Amino acid sequence: MLSSALHTLTGSATDDQAWEKIFVYYNHHSRGLQDRGYKQGEEVAVEINLNNSNAAGPGDIVNVSLQVALAMVRQLVIHARGFSKRILIHTRAQRAVMRVRPV
């Protein structure tokens, strides 16, 4: 499912090409870097939405499933060329941070 979405979003034939296009696009539009994808050693942050997940809320509203978050991390590690020590998963709402541990 995530792979299909990446292909549709980027017009790429493979997951590797899709991630490269995403990083090039991000670096160009957010960092002002031309034609530059991910460079080994850079940290990648993934912000997940947990705005409706709190102790005071109804408890049955989920913004992101663990399965989708795990699929994203697996995609990054496998297809964006294995930088598992440099992935940061966080949520602004909860101010929680989780670093992905290499396996």
N, C-alpha and C positions, 0 to 999 in steps of 0.2 A: 504494500500500500504506500509506504513512504517512498520507496524507489519509483513507483509510478508517478507520484506527485512531483518528485524531483525532475523526472524526465519531461513531464508536461510543463512545469514551470520554466525550465531552462531550454527546452528544445533539444536536449542531448540524448544520445543513443545509449550511454552508459552512466552508471552512478559516478564513476571517477570523473568523467567529463562534466557532469552536472555540478559536483562539488567545486571543481576548478572554476567554472563559470560563476558560481555563487561567491566564491572568495574574490575573484577578479572584480565582480560587480561591487561588492561591499568595499573593497579597498579603494576603488575608483571614486565611488559616491560618498563614502563616509570618511575616508582618510586622505583623499586627493592623490592616490598613487595610481599611476597608469600601468595597465597590463601586468598587474602583479597579483598572483594568487597567494596561497598560504606558503609561508616560509618556515622550514623546520625550526622549532624552538619557540615559535610564537604561541601565546595562550589564546584559546578560543572559549568565549563565554556563551552559554546558552541560558537565556532567561525564560523560565517557565511561569505560566500564569496560575497562581494559587489564590487569587483575590477573594474567591468565595469559600475557601477552605480555612476555617478557623473554629476555635472552640466555642465561640459565641453564636455561630451561625447554625443553620438547620442541619448541617452535617451530611446532607445527601447531594450536594452540588460539587461536582469535580470539574476543574478546568483542564487538567491534563492528566492522562492516565500514566501510570508507571511504565506500562508497556510501550507507549509512544515515546516517552523520554528515553527508555532503554534502546528502542529502535534508532532514535536519533544518535545516541552515543555510539552504537555499533556502526552506523553509517559513517560517522566521523572517523572512527578508529580504523575501519577496514578500507573505506573508499577514499578518504581524504589523507591517507598515507600515514596512519599509525602514530598519532601524537597523543596517546592516551594519558600521558603524564601532564598534559597541558590543557585539559578540558575542565572548565568550571561550569557547574550547573547552579543557578541561583534564582531567587525570586525576590523582587524588590519589595513586595507586600510583606513578606515574613522576615526579611533580612537574613535569610538562611543561605548558607553556602555549602555546597558539597563538591569536593574534588573527586574526580574519577581515579580510582586506583588501578594501576596496570595489572593485568592478569598474566 
